[in-house]
Amino acid sequence: MLCAGKKSYFAAAVCIITVTSMLAVYYLRLQGFSHQPKVIQEGRRCRGKIASSTITALKGNKTFIISPYFDDRESKVTRLIGIVHHKDVKQLYCWFCCQPSGKIYVSKAKIDVHSDRFGFPYGAADIICLEPENCDPTHVSIHPSPYGNIDQLPRFEIKNRKAETFSVDFTVCISAMFGNYNNVLQFIQSMEMYKILGVQKVVIYKNSCSHLMEKVLKFYIEEGTVEIVPWPINSHLRVSSEWHFMQDGTHIGYYGQITALNDCIYRNMERSKFVVLNDADEIILPLKHPNWKTMMNSLQEQNPGSSVFLFENHIFLETVSSHMFNISSWNTVPGVNILQHVYREPNRKDVINPRKMIVDPRKVIQTSVHSVLRAYGNSANVPVDVALIYHCRKALQGDLPRESLIRDTTLWRYNSSLIMNVNKVLSQTMLQAQK
């Protein structure tokens, strides 16, 4: 230690002043470090192990990196989607290695913690760094300092570097599948409804599900419909299954749902015309159009300049059943048969129904669950006579008599195709596995 063995007051004072001065100089150097990329080393190879996990913890820094994305909508930056402690993480630096020159650039990051943190100490964050003008870096490392050795730091591949033509029209983002999820029948029905309505890709941030659900996911992965993003957030933080902070010692709400949604938007920014943000028990049902493509064409014509379309949520009670579509071969499959649940709750006075979204991902900067936080363009509320969210779940208004519920059989328009498609999935997964 610098002060070890010093016993006199004078020596102790000199020691304290020296240490304080050293810390002050170091702090001022950090404060003065520019957001503009600066060459700090030349003539070396890029080192460090390439990160392979979906969630990577930075050592001792209360920062978790999901993935970096190239973003040139305003300036040439790398935008890292991450999770940070909203108070304790003050400074981060991007280390870019440019090949073949071997120059290493460092730029100070702007840390933008999303406003919808709902009281939790950790929240979704954008970690934004200006890129060097004269190179297009393929990887970036994150360090709490612009000085030191980064050879042991993980390197992250910067995605979206190359613009692509859209491979799909609609991608659904589901975040996050947790709690040993086992609502198998409803999940299959939702997936088949998505496909009927025009979805080509479903991205699922999977934390945990049942063994039976794994079989179903395997079918959809092999089919090419589902992409699984592993989401082991509870290996890093104490997660809550609630959306708001309960003063219970948890770190982040609803299994980091907001972070996953933001990552899903950027992950699909260059490959999907639209991204749909909803849960596995929710289906956006068009009332005036046969599918999402014709619906969105109409909505865009009616709302020029809008890039975010919000659909009103309506609760269809899983506790109130119709005698129709009681299909015996489905009764052994765990989960809810949505075709039997066509009674929805009426609107409540002075309560605004939450909404879910279909967005143009290239126009979104930050999103929350029920609205975008920052975007280029406007948000449009879709009238309930054009489309609504079919959300089959437990009641929010538990004391309502049946005669107060609204019978809404819009879902039955698709019953023939839906039944046929669900039976196909069941025959190729569980029924074959049981033989």
URHUJO-V893929 format. One record per helix or strand of 3 or more residues. SS is the DSSP state (H for helix, E for strand). FROM is the first residue (numbers start at 1). LEN is the number of residues. Records with the same first field share a line. If there is no record, write none. Layout:
SS: FROM-LEN ; FROM-LEN
This chain:
H: 9-24 ; 184-14 ; 211-13 ; 233-3 ; 254-14 ; 292-11 ; 328-3 ; 338-3 ; 361-3 ; 402-3 ; 410-19 ; 430-4
E: 38-4 ; 56-3 ; 63-9 ; 77-9 ; 93-6 ; 103-6 ; 110-4 ; 122-9 ; 139-5 ; 155-5 ; 168-10 ; 201-6 ; 226-5 ; 272-6 ; 282-5 ; 306-12 ; 355-5 ; 364-4 ; 372-4 ; 378-4 ; 387-7
